[in-house]
Amino acid sequence: MKPFLIILITCTCFAAPSLAQLEKSDEAEYKNHFWSVGLTGERLSYKAGTGYELQGNSGLLSVGYGHMQGRWFVIGSADVITGPFNPNQSEKMEIDYQGTGINAWWGYSAQELDLRHPAGGYGFTLGISYIDIAGRNVYEQDDSRTPSRFEQDGLSYNHSVRITSTAISPGIFFCWMDPPRTYGSSIEQLKTRIEGYILTIAFQMPVTARYQSSQYVWRIKDKASYDPNSNEEIPPEGWENNKERQSGKLKGFTILVAFQALLGT
């Protein structure tokens, strides 16, 4: 009886590490990393205490890299940003914005299933992002011309603005994934394929957001000497041209919808 127990214990001790190594080896056979390409639509609503407003829609094109395993995923990406496409509400200016950004998303399944389950998955996500965008509006009027009528006092041109923001984005996601790829040398295993899709809906809140703007403004030097009801022509020497700057903190929120395609290689 004793020799049998010795043999059983010995086999168990040697089999346990072998089994663990086998399971680890099996897990390592699957490729859980991927590239991501996505489009994001945003609705911005930001205001500053100075009266400056940034409201409108913007679009983002994202390229990133991520990892998905079990019930969680993480994706980091770089963005190219354009918009907002609506005018600044306080200044009534059509401003074109372009910029760049970086962000990272972490998601966790709300189901007792892996995210790659054939039935699809959904869960909660949290993102952190940084953006740097610049906008500019140039009126037809240039430095060599002056307004000619009284009611044009305060006409501005060459308006430019720069906005930087760091924000967090809690939200929900839905995903539709294929089974993971396996490592190998066959042609099918080496091909790039679409692994699946992730749809994210999030509410973005700035941790810190600032703006800096500048514009040239024509103003009447001695406004009290002119009658606004007379339609009087004001000579060029009656105007002065000043560059005005503004800066401050922005408060508000952004609602975003992002759609990402995951590419396996």
FENJO-V147330 format. One record per backbone hydrogen bond with DSSP energy under -0.5 kcal/mol. CO is the residue of the C=O (numbers start at 1). NH is the residue of the N-H. If there is no record, write none. Layout:
CO;NH  CO;NH
//
This chain:
1;5  2;6  3;7  4;8  5;9  6;10  7;11  8;12  9;13  10;14  11;15  12;16  13;17  14;18  15;19  16;20  17;21  18;22  19;23  20;24  21;25  22;26  23;27  24;28  25;29  26;29  27;30  29;183  30;32  31;181  32;68  34;66  35;263  36;64  37;261  38;62  39;259  40;60  41;257  42;44  42;58  43;255  44;56  45;253  46;54  47;251  48;51  52;48  54;46  56;44  57;84  57;85  58;42  59;82  60;40  61;80  62;38  63;78  64;36  65;76  66;34  67;74  69;72  70;115  71;109  72;69  73;107  74;67  75;105  76;65  77;103  78;63  79;101  80;61  81;99  82;59  88;92  88;93  93;88  93;95  95;97  96;136  97;83  98;134  99;81  100;132  101;79  102;130  103;77  104;128  105;75  106;126  107;73  108;124  114;117  117;120  121;175  122;110  122;111  123;173  124;108  125;171  126;106  127;169  128;104  129;167  130;102  131;165  132;100  133;163  134;98  135;161  136;96  137;139  137;159  142;145  148;234  149;152  150;153  152;155  155;218  157;216  159;137  160;214  161;135  162;212  163;133  164;210  165;131  166;207  166;208  167;129  168;205  169;127  170;203  171;125  172;201  173;123  174;199  175;121  176;197  181;31  186;190  187;191  193;195  193;264  195;178  196;262  197;176  198;200  198;260  199;174  200;258  201;172  202;204  202;256  203;170  204;254  205;168  208;166  209;250  210;164  211;248  212;162  213;246  214;160  215;244  216;157  217;219  217;242  218;154  219;240  220;223  222;225  223;226  226;228  227;230  227;232  233;235  235;238  236;239  238;221  240;219  240;242  242;217  242;244  244;215  246;213  248;211  249;49  251;47  253;45  254;204  254;256  255;43  256;202  257;41  258;200  259;39  260;198  261;37  261;263  262;195  262;196  262;264  263;35  264;193
//
